[in-house]
Amino acid sequence: MRMQDFPHTLSDWLAHCERLHPQTIEMGLDRVEAVRRRMEGGRGLTWPCPVIIVGGTNGKGSTCAMLEAIYRQAGYRTGVYTSPHLVRFEERCRWLGAPVDEAALLPAFEAVEQARRGGPGESPVVLTYFEFTTLAIASALARLKPDVVILEVGLGGRLDAVNVFDADCAVITSIDLDHMEYLGPDRESIGYEKAGIMRTGRPVVVSDPQPPQSVLDRALEVGADLWRLGKDFHFAGDKQQWNWSGRSRRYSGLAYPALRGANQLLNAAGVLAALEALHPRLPVTAQAVRNGLALVELPGRFQIVPGQPTLVLDVAHNPHSVAALAENLDAMGFYPTTHAVFGAMADKDLRPMLARIDPLIDRWYFTDLPTPRAASAQALTERWREVTRRSDAAVSCHADPQAALQAATAAADPADRIVVFGSFFTVGGVLQQGVPRLAAKHLPA
């Protein structure tokens, strides 16, 4: 492929990225670091502004969104990289709070491709889809000259492509069992991988209230400035408001974050610690904190869509996040019938996920997903039958999330609720035409 033969559209570039490497995931930094160093005329791709890298099992996207919202309220130009996307690839690259246009990404993809092929005496480097697109989005953000860059780790941390960049502040959210085939069989192994984003002498905020010892050991080993929940920062709240205190700053009478769910306070507490840690370089007022928390938005994180019936969207796809979803559903109050649209990857720990939420679900609508990694609707049904204790629950299988949602809407009464959860493909599948506004076929007498 010569330069004049480069793809001309984003979809063509993404297809090119998919063809480059036979594997979806190949852990390691050598290849992506080699290409990063070749970029920017051999100076290496980087940013002159502070970089925040967010890792963890659950809460990464919410943490990035809250940091972005607060820094935007403080007047800073924010660039955010997050993955995966729900509907459009451009969602992965946010500039000033909104997805970038395709046109902003095309020169960045060209820059990565040129560096990947190499110049005279340099061998071409094979990148995975994730590695290529990570560098492309990083390049696009660098061209926009942000005041702060926020990067979400894709998988793990130590060997994730994002880790070729140095964090001025790292944030590690909750750590739980997920991606065990890559990260290890227990929280200690997974914690070690997550802790790989720490840097010597730089702050790392750990918002998991009971972090694995491996995380604490790694902070000591590399000499990172560890900010630990319950020691370096604290939070408490009642039904109306919450308070936060750190090493030298304090906020009282805060409204709850606009992102719903009790677990969001843990994420918000870590966000405020990161803001304090970077305060000398990026000062933020208390009003910016209040406004940012009040205005933050992130689709698919316990997103409640008003309608008849009520619609709940949540990308909970591992036991820890499904447990949080179940608690949040419990707190919503009474609904005559709860319908659930669910699709997930085959490598997920499905039994505990289904067992935890099954008592709350009256009708299941299992769905196929458009990826070979997904469990089929029929396989999900079989896993559910192995764990359910409900003799009164109904179940059906569907070809895609939209069809499953249509079936649930047709069966639901206006006072019911429908929960769409699981993979990003599941929630994204019902958002293809925008956020659904449900209207049941009849009103109660």
C-alpha distance (Angstrom), angle and dihedral (degrees) to the residues before:
residue distance angle dihedral
M1 . . .
R2 3.81 . .
M3 3.80 122.0 .
Q4 3.78 91.8 -99.7
D5 3.80 87.9 53.6
F6 3.80 94.2 55.3
P7 3.81 115.6 127.7
H8 3.80 114.2 -90.0
T9 3.80 100.3 -154.7
L10 3.78 135.0 51.1
S11 3.80 92.6 -118.7
D12 3.82 89.9 54.3
W13 3.81 91.1 49.7
L14 3.80 91.2 50.4
A15 3.80 90.4 50.0
H16 3.82 88.3 50.9
C17 3.80 90.3 51.9
E18 3.80 91.2 51.0
R19 3.81 91.6 52.9
L20 3.81 96.2 49.4
H21 3.79 99.9 73.6
P22 3.81 128.5 34.0
Q23 3.81 92.5 -142.7
T24 3.78 128.8 63.7
I25 3.80 91.2 -147.5
E26 3.81 129.1 27.3
M27 3.77 112.7 167.0
G28 3.80 117.9 -138.8
L29 3.80 140.7 84.2
D30 3.82 103.8 -135.1
R31 3.80 97.1 90.3
V32 3.79 98.2 41.7
E33 3.82 91.3 43.3
A34 3.81 90.9 52.4
V35 3.80 90.7 54.6
R36 3.82 92.8 43.7
R37 3.81 89.8 55.0
R38 3.80 91.7 51.7
M39 3.80 93.4 53.7
E40 3.81 126.7 94.1
G41 3.80 91.6 36.5
G42 3.78 92.9 -53.3
R43 3.81 94.0 -51.8
G44 3.79 91.0 106.0
L45 3.80 129.1 -115.6
T46 3.81 112.5 -82.8
W47 3.80 142.5 124.9
P48 3.82 130.8 -114.2
C49 3.83 90.5 -145.2
P50 3.83 129.9 77.7
V51 3.81 115.3 -73.9
I52 3.81 122.9 -151.4
I53 3.81 117.0 -164.4
V54 3.81 117.5 -164.2
G55 3.81 120.6 -159.5
G56 3.79 135.2 165.5
T57 3.79 139.2 100.0
N58 3.81 102.6 -89.0
G59 3.79 131.3 13.4
K60 3.81 98.5 35.4
G61 3.80 95.8 118.8
S62 3.80 92.9 45.2
T63 3.80 91.1 48.8
C64 3.81 91.6 51.1
A65 3.81 91.0 48.1
M66 3.82 93.5 51.2
L67 3.80 92.9 47.1
E68 3.79 89.3 49.1
A69 3.82 93.9 47.9
I70 3.81 94.4 49.1
Y71 3.80 95.3 45.1
R72 3.80 89.9 48.4
Q73 3.81 90.0 52.1
A74 3.81 87.4 51.5
G75 3.80 89.3 56.7
Y76 3.80 99.9 -105.3
R77 3.80 125.1 141.0
T78 3.80 103.8 -118.5
G79 3.78 130.2 -159.3
V80 3.80 118.8 -171.3
Y81 3.79 132.0 -172.6
T82 3.80 115.5 -166.5
S83 3.79 135.6 159.0
P84 2.92 151.9 -109.8
H85 3.79 107.8 18.5
L86 3.78 127.2 -136.4
V87 3.81 102.7 -144.4
R88 3.83 113.8 -14.1
F89 3.80 128.7 33.6
E90 3.82 90.2 -132.1
E91 3.83 88.5 70.9
R92 3.80 87.0 77.0
C93 3.81 91.4 68.2
R94 3.79 114.8 53.5
W95 3.79 123.5 -177.5
L96 3.80 118.9 -172.4
G97 3.80 89.4 -11.4
A98 3.81 99.1 -51.7
P99 3.81 134.3 88.1
V100 3.80 112.9 -95.1
D101 3.78 121.6 -114.0
E102 3.79 119.2 -101.2
A103 3.80 89.2 -112.8
A104 3.80 90.7 64.5
L105 3.80 91.4 56.6
L106 3.81 101.4 47.8
P107 3.85 97.7 74.5
A108 3.80 88.9 46.8
F109 3.80 92.3 54.6
E110 3.82 88.9 49.9
A111 3.80 90.7 51.4
V112 3.80 91.9 52.5
E113 3.81 92.3 47.0
Q114 3.81 92.3 51.2
A115 3.81 91.5 49.3
R116 3.79 91.9 44.0
R117 3.81 91.8 55.8
G118 3.79 91.3 46.2
G119 3.77 133.0 -150.2
P120 3.80 131.1 -92.9
G121 3.79 110.7 -32.6
E122 3.82 92.8 10.0
S123 3.78 123.1 113.7
P124 3.80 120.9 -134.0
V125 3.81 115.0 -102.4
V126 3.79 122.7 -140.0
L127 3.82 112.7 -136.8
T128 3.79 130.4 -171.7
Y129 3.80 119.9 -122.1
F130 3.80 90.5 -101.6
E131 3.81 94.2 48.0
F132 3.80 93.5 48.1
T133 3.79 94.6 46.6
T134 3.82 92.3 44.6
L135 3.80 91.1 56.7
A136 3.80 91.4 43.7
I137 3.79 93.2 53.7
A138 3.81 91.0 44.2
S139 3.80 88.6 52.9
A140 3.81 92.2 47.8
L141 3.81 90.9 51.7
A142 3.81 92.3 47.3
R143 3.82 89.8 56.2
L144 3.82 89.9 55.1
K145 3.83 92.3 57.6
P146 3.82 100.7 -134.2
D147 3.80 126.9 -164.5
V148 3.81 91.0 -137.8
V149 3.81 133.2 13.1
I150 3.82 121.9 -152.5
L151 3.81 116.8 -164.8
E152 3.80 125.9 -171.0
V153 3.80 116.8 -149.4
G154 3.79 112.3 -123.8
L155 3.81 102.2 -155.2
G156 3.80 127.2 0.2
G157 3.79 108.9 -35.7
R158 3.79 114.0 -120.7
L159 3.82 94.3 68.4
D160 3.82 99.0 23.1
A161 3.81 116.8 119.4
V162 3.82 90.8 -119.9
N163 3.81 88.7 65.3
V164 3.81 92.6 73.0
F165 3.80 83.3 81.9
D166 3.80 120.9 72.3
A167 3.79 116.5 -121.4
D168 3.79 117.2 -134.2
C169 3.80 83.1 -164.9
A170 3.80 126.0 12.0
V171 3.80 123.5 -159.1
I172 3.80 121.5 -161.6
T173 3.80 113.7 -167.3
S174 3.80 126.5 -169.6
I175 3.80 116.7 -30.7
D176 3.77 119.9 -144.8
L177 3.80 141.3 147.9
D178 3.80 111.5 -65.4
H179 3.82 136.1 124.8
M180 3.81 87.7 18.4
E181 3.80 92.7 163.5
Y182 3.82 87.5 67.3
L183 3.80 104.5 26.3
G184 3.80 105.3 36.5
P185 3.80 140.0 -92.7
D186 3.82 102.2 -79.2
R187 3.81 144.3 30.3
E188 3.81 92.6 -94.2
S189 3.81 92.5 56.9
I190 3.79 92.3 43.2
G191 3.80 91.4 46.5
Y192 3.79 90.5 54.2
E193 3.81 89.8 55.6
K194 3.80 92.9 46.6
A195 3.81 90.8 49.6
G196 3.80 90.8 60.8
I197 3.82 90.6 89.8
M198 3.83 91.7 68.1
R199 3.81 119.0 109.1
T200 3.78 130.7 -157.6
G201 3.81 114.0 -91.9
R202 3.80 93.5 1.3
P203 3.80 127.9 111.2
V204 3.79 121.1 -97.3
V205 3.80 117.5 -172.2
V206 3.81 115.1 -153.3
S207 3.80 110.1 -165.8
D208 3.81 95.8 174.8
P209 3.83 103.8 108.5
Q210 3.82 91.2 -145.9
P211 3.80 106.1 30.1
P212 3.79 120.6 -174.5
Q213 3.79 113.7 -96.8
S214 3.80 88.1 -118.8
V215 3.83 89.6 68.4
L216 3.79 93.0 52.1
D217 3.79 91.8 44.5
R218 3.79 91.9 51.5
A219 3.81 92.2 51.3
L220 3.82 89.3 53.7
E221 3.80 92.7 44.4
V222 3.80 95.9 53.9
G223 3.81 95.4 34.8
A224 3.81 95.9 -117.9
D225 3.81 120.4 167.6
L226 3.81 98.6 -110.0
W227 3.81 118.5 -150.6
R228 3.79 106.8 -170.1
L229 3.81 128.0 -171.0
G230 3.79 110.1 -114.9
K231 3.79 92.9 22.7
D232 3.81 110.5 45.7
F233 3.79 97.5 19.2
H234 3.79 134.6 18.7
F235 3.78 139.5 -172.1
A236 3.78 137.0 -169.3
G237 3.78 134.5 171.6
D238 3.77 149.2 170.6
K239 3.80 130.6 -148.6
Q240 3.79 92.8 -73.4
Q241 3.81 108.1 39.7
W242 3.78 145.5 -13.1
N243 3.79 139.3 -135.0
W244 3.80 132.7 -143.2
S245 3.78 133.2 -166.4
G246 3.78 130.8 -176.4
R247 3.78 137.0 172.9
S248 3.78 95.0 -61.2
R249 3.80 107.9 -8.4
R250 3.77 133.1 70.2
Y251 3.81 135.6 -170.6
S252 3.78 123.1 -167.5
G253 3.78 132.8 -176.9
L254 3.81 94.2 23.8
A255 3.78 119.1 171.0
Y256 3.77 114.9 -124.8
P257 3.82 115.7 -93.5
A258 3.78 115.4 -90.1
L259 3.82 87.5 -121.7
R260 3.80 104.6 90.8
G261 3.78 127.6 -128.8
A262 3.79 134.8 71.9
N263 3.81 90.6 -106.0
Q264 3.81 90.4 66.0
L265 3.81 91.1 76.4
L266 3.80 89.5 65.4
N267 3.79 89.5 51.7
A268 3.80 92.6 45.7
A269 3.81 91.6 49.7
G270 3.80 89.8 55.3
V271 3.80 90.7 47.1
L272 3.81 92.2 55.0
A273 3.81 90.1 49.4
A274 3.81 90.4 53.1
L275 3.80 90.0 48.8
E276 3.80 90.3 52.9
A277 3.80 92.5 46.2
L278 3.82 91.0 54.2
H279 3.82 95.4 36.2
P280 3.85 94.4 109.3
R281 3.82 89.7 60.1
L282 3.81 99.9 29.9
P283 3.80 110.3 28.4
V284 3.81 114.1 -159.4
T285 3.80 127.1 -169.5
A286 3.79 124.4 -134.2
Q287 3.79 88.6 -115.7
A288 3.80 91.3 56.4
V289 3.81 88.5 52.6
R290 3.80 92.1 50.7
N291 3.80 93.9 45.3
G292 3.78 94.0 44.9
L293 3.80 94.2 51.4
A294 3.80 90.3 46.7
L295 3.82 94.7 50.0
V296 3.80 103.4 37.0
E297 3.80 115.5 125.7
L298 3.80 131.5 -173.4
P299 3.79 121.8 165.8
G300 3.77 118.5 -131.5
R301 3.80 99.7 22.7
F302 3.79 104.0 113.4
Q303 3.79 86.0 -47.0
I304 3.80 110.5 179.1
V305 3.81 114.3 -155.5
P306 3.81 113.2 -164.0
G307 3.78 116.2 -130.3
Q308 3.76 143.5 101.1
P309 2.98 100.8 -49.2
T310 3.81 105.6 21.8
L311 3.81 113.8 -116.1
V312 3.82 123.3 -145.8
L313 3.82 120.3 -167.4
D314 3.81 120.3 -167.3
V315 3.82 132.3 159.8
A316 3.82 91.3 -148.9
H317 3.81 103.9 150.2
N318 3.80 107.8 155.2
P319 3.82 133.1 54.9
H320 3.81 95.4 -97.2
S321 3.81 96.0 50.2
V322 3.82 92.6 42.0
A323 3.81 89.0 53.3
A324 3.82 89.0 53.1
L325 3.82 89.9 48.3
A326 3.81 90.6 51.5
E327 3.82 91.1 51.8
N328 3.80 91.1 48.2
L329 3.81 91.7 49.2
D330 3.80 89.8 50.0
A331 3.79 89.7 54.0
M332 3.82 92.8 54.1
G333 3.81 93.1 76.9
F334 3.78 131.8 -127.9
Y335 3.81 125.7 -16.2
P336 3.81 120.9 172.2
T337 3.80 93.0 -133.0
T338 3.80 132.0 9.6
H339 3.81 116.6 -153.9
A340 3.82 120.0 -164.7
V341 3.81 128.9 -157.6
F342 3.80 107.2 -164.4
G343 3.80 135.7 176.9
A344 3.80 128.0 159.2
M345 3.78 145.6 165.9
A346 3.80 116.5 -84.2
D347 3.82 92.8 -123.8
K348 3.81 93.7 61.2
D349 3.82 122.1 107.8
L350 3.78 91.3 -107.0
R351 3.80 102.8 170.2
P352 3.84 98.3 64.7
M353 3.81 90.7 41.2
L354 3.79 92.9 54.2
A355 3.80 93.8 40.0
R356 3.81 92.8 52.8
I357 3.79 97.2 51.8
D358 3.82 100.0 29.8
P359 3.83 96.2 91.6
L360 3.81 88.5 61.6
I361 3.81 97.1 49.3
D362 3.82 122.6 83.3
R363 3.81 99.2 174.4
W364 3.82 126.5 27.4
Y365 3.82 125.0 -156.5
F366 3.79 106.6 -172.4
T367 3.79 115.5 -164.7
D368 3.78 139.9 -159.7
L369 3.82 115.1 -128.1
P370 3.83 130.3 -144.8
T371 3.82 97.1 -110.2
P372 3.81 132.1 80.0
R373 3.81 89.6 -129.2
A374 3.80 91.8 66.4
A375 3.77 126.9 100.7
S376 3.79 111.6 -120.2
A377 3.78 119.8 -112.2
Q378 3.79 88.2 -112.8
A379 3.83 92.2 52.5
L380 3.81 89.9 49.8
T381 3.79 89.3 51.3
E382 3.80 90.4 53.1
R383 3.83 91.9 49.9
W384 3.80 89.5 49.2
R385 3.80 92.7 51.0
E386 3.80 88.9 54.6
V387 3.81 93.4 59.0
T388 3.81 108.2 26.5
R389 3.77 122.2 108.2
R390 3.77 92.4 -177.5
S391 3.80 114.3 110.5
D392 3.81 91.0 176.6
A393 3.83 99.9 53.5
A394 3.81 122.1 108.4
V395 3.81 125.4 -141.9
S396 3.81 136.3 -168.1
C397 3.82 137.5 169.6
H398 3.79 127.1 -130.0
A399 3.80 138.2 -170.7
D400 3.82 96.8 -128.0
P401 3.82 140.5 0.0
Q402 3.80 94.0 -99.7
A403 3.80 91.7 55.4
A404 3.80 90.2 46.9
L405 3.80 91.6 51.3
Q406 3.80 91.4 48.2
A407 3.81 89.9 52.7
A408 3.79 91.4 48.7
T409 3.81 92.1 48.5
A410 3.81 91.1 49.6
A411 3.81 91.0 52.4
A412 3.80 97.5 42.0
D413 3.77 129.6 94.8
P414 3.82 117.3 -137.4
A415 3.82 92.3 -105.5
D416 3.83 93.4 54.0
R417 3.78 127.9 91.6
I418 3.80 131.1 -132.4
V419 3.81 120.1 -151.0
V420 3.81 117.9 -160.0
F421 3.79 109.7 -168.9
G422 3.78 146.4 147.2
S423 3.79 127.0 61.6
F424 3.80 124.0 25.1
F425 3.81 84.0 -114.1
T426 3.81 89.2 60.8
V427 3.79 97.1 51.0
G428 3.80 92.7 35.6
G429 3.79 88.9 51.5
V430 3.80 92.3 64.3
L431 3.82 92.3 43.8
Q432 3.81 97.0 57.3
Q433 3.81 92.6 106.3
G434 3.81 95.1 33.9
V435 3.79 130.9 -84.3
P436 3.82 108.6 -28.7
R437 3.79 116.9 -123.1
L438 3.77 104.7 -156.6
A439 3.79 125.7 -145.2
A440 3.78 116.4 -179.5
K441 3.81 117.8 -135.9
H442 3.78 93.9 -110.0
L443 3.77 141.7 15.3
P444 3.79 122.1 -122.5
A445 3.78 115.7 -94.8
